[in-house]
């Protein structure tokens, strides 16, 4: 959370302080964002997202497997 700089002293302000200013808390431009993020994390993933995640995992496994096989083939070619 980003903190705001303190307000300047109102001792020499042009207008007198109101009662609302006395009871108001510090201004928080990020108020409520934490609750929104937590709510978004609690939501279950959409079925389409899980479907795509499965195939992304298969694609990643295929790429890693191909890289390992290529390394093995290069190693065997070099040894013989």
C-alpha positions as CSV (number, residue, x, y, z in Angstrom):
1,X,0.0,0.0,0.0
2,X,1.4,3.4,-0.9
3,X,1.4,6.0,1.8
4,X,0.6,9.6,1.1
5,X,2.8,12.4,2.3
6,X,1.5,14.2,5.4
7,X,-0.7,17.2,4.9
8,X,0.8,20.6,5.6
9,X,0.0,22.3,8.8
10,X,-3.4,24.1,8.8
11,X,-2.2,26.7,11.2
12,X,-1.8,29.2,8.4
13,X,-4.6,27.9,6.2
14,X,-6.8,30.3,4.3
15,X,-10.0,28.7,5.6
16,X,-10.7,27.5,9.1
17,X,-10.9,23.7,9.7
18,X,-14.3,22.2,9.5
19,X,-15.7,19.5,11.8
20,X,-15.7,17.0,8.9
21,X,-11.9,17.5,8.5
22,X,-11.4,16.8,12.2
23,X,-13.2,13.5,12.1
24,X,-12.1,12.3,8.7
25,X,-9.4,9.7,8.6
26,X,-6.4,9.8,6.3
27,X,-7.1,9.7,2.6
28,X,-6.5,6.2,1.2
29,X,-6.5,6.1,-2.6
30,X,-6.2,2.3,-2.5
31,X,-9.2,1.6,-0.2
32,X,-11.1,-1.4,-1.1
33,X,-8.6,-2.9,-3.6
34,X,-7.4,-5.6,-1.1
35,X,-11.0,-6.8,-0.8
36,X,-11.4,-7.0,-4.5
37,X,-8.2,-8.9,-5.0
38,X,-9.1,-11.4,-2.2
39,X,-12.6,-11.9,-3.8
40,X,-11.0,-12.6,-7.2
41,X,-8.7,-15.2,-5.6
42,X,-11.6,-17.0,-4.0
43,X,-13.5,-17.4,-7.2
44,X,-13.2,-20.8,-8.8
45,X,-11.5,-20.8,-12.2
46,X,-13.7,-20.9,-15.2
47,X,-14.1,-24.3,-16.9
48,X,-12.5,-23.0,-20.1
49,X,-9.4,-21.8,-18.1
50,X,-8.9,-25.3,-16.6
51,X,-9.4,-26.9,-20.0
52,X,-6.7,-24.6,-21.5
53,X,-4.4,-25.1,-18.5
54,X,-4.5,-28.9,-19.1
55,X,-3.4,-28.5,-22.7
56,X,-0.7,-26.0,-21.9
57,X,0.7,-28.5,-19.5
58,X,0.8,-31.1,-22.2
59,X,2.4,-28.7,-24.6
60,X,5.1,-27.8,-22.0
61,X,5.8,-31.4,-21.3
62,X,6.2,-32.1,-25.0
63,X,8.6,-29.3,-25.5
64,X,10.7,-30.3,-22.4
65,X,10.6,-33.9,-23.5
66,X,11.8,-33.0,-27.1
67,X,14.6,-30.9,-25.6
68,X,15.7,-33.8,-23.4
69,X,15.6,-36.3,-26.3
70,X,17.6,-33.9,-28.5
71,X,20.2,-33.5,-25.8
72,X,20.4,-37.3,-25.4
73,X,20.7,-37.8,-29.2
74,X,23.5,-35.2,-29.4
75,X,25.3,-36.8,-26.4
76,X,25.1,-40.3,-28.1
77,X,26.3,-38.9,-31.5
78,X,29.2,-37.3,-29.8
79,X,30.2,-40.4,-27.8
80,X,30.2,-42.6,-30.9
